[in-house]
Every structure is written in C-alpha cells, then in structure tokens.
C-alpha cells in the first residue's frame, strides 16, 4: 500500500488585515452591486440555480477579496453555483461584462458548471457533487510534496455530504494532517428535491466532523465579519467551517424556497428582486 509522508511543512503566509469600518462599508457596496449583477446575468441567460448562488456569494466574496492571496487555491465543489464564482471574479476585474453576457450560451467559457483551466482560478471541472473535496485534498497534499506555500479552500454544499466520496476524502485529509486545507460547507438546508433533512439527513455535520477529530466552527454565513474571522484562522491540520446560510438570501420570495434551486427569473420577478436589494 502506498504511504504518503506525514511531514508537515511550515508555510509562511501574509494574512490580509481585518476590514476597517470604512473598508467594510465599501465592501458592502461592492457586494450589493455583485448580487444585482448576479441576478441580471441569470435573468438575461434564462438560467436557474439562483437560490444556491445567493446562499454562498457572501462567502466567496469575502474569501476572494479579503482572505486569499496569490499562493492560495479554491475549489467550488458545489459547481451549480458557478454564477457566484463568475460574479466574484467579475467584481475583481478578472471577468468583463462581455463575458457575463455569454453565461451559459455558445461560445462561452462561463458554463453552468465551471469548465477547467481557461482561468487560473478555475483549476478543475466541478458539478458532479461529491468530488470537489477530494480534488482539494489532492491539491493540499501536492503543496506539501512540492514545498509550496498557500492554502486550499473548498466550498461544498450540505446536500453533497450525502455522497460517500466526501467521507473518503475526509478520512484521507485528516490522516494526512493537511494543514493548508480548509473545508467550508454552505449549509442552506435545501437541495434539489427538498430539505436535506427530508432527503437524507446528515445532522449533525458538526458532530460527525468532530468524531473524525477535525476542528469545526459554525458561523452565520452571511455575517461578513464572522466569515472573515473564521477564514483567517490557520490551525494545525484540516479545519471545517459550517456556514449556516439562507437559500435565496436577500430576495424575500426566494428565501428558503426549494423551487429556487431550479427556477429562472421572469421579468416581473427580476425587477422585484432588484428593488428589494436596492432597499436592503
């Protein structure tokens, strides 16, 4: 049986400073603009999966704007939230409006699930749920082998923890003591055919992760300061963050509604959603 070395490499890292009040206000304006642009992109393309995009956008924005540096890598395991990743890259001037207009259309590179390697930020194709965390674990181990700095962040859905491949990856990552790896779970409680409790309950993920000996932190996945604080920590071994989120966050008629896992926006709904965000 192939055995991997257990040596833990100490990686030097510069943590970006905590957001000041002025920075936080400016960031909230950027975030609001990004949420509106996300809705516009999905509306113009006639594409659904809006609820899950809105549940994780706060996390992606804080992670990419405030936490990650050039040595870090990110895996979006819940690939159906590709729109949130594209909008995050757009907010960082890494994608243009012309790119977003082709979302989910020919001949776009912005497919419904991320297609790999056309941008350095998108390393692998994801979308078949349950595989992203395995890929992230491999990246973290590769950093150790190559003595490279940086952290690996992986965002999964809560529903995909019904997949056995995730638990195999968890065993591997914990056994290898992958210090550079941070697992984030977008725990919005809903999946394609109902609530996660109704389909195949995995409650409590926190207790299950802890039973593996993995440190777990539960946060409000829409509290920007809480997200930043949790993601800034760099501890020994793998750590997991359970981010409690709301599907369709910020749009009242979408919030906690399973149907917005699928539905595209019609014109009246789009206008109403934008009005609500403007008033938020």
Secondary structure, DSSP 8 states (H G I E B T S, - for coil): --------------------HHHHHHHHHHHHHHHHHHHHHHHHHT---HHHHHHHHHHHHHIIIII--TT-EEEESSGGGHHHHHHHHHHTTSS-HHHHTTTTSTT-S--SS--SSSSTT--S---STT-HHHHHHHHHHHHHHHT----EEEEEESGGGGSHHHHHHHHHHHHTT-TTEEEEEEE-SEETTEEHHHHH----HHHHHHHTT-EEEEEETT-HHHHHHHHH---SS-EEEEEE--TTTT-TTTTT-GGGGT----HHHHHHHHHHHHH-
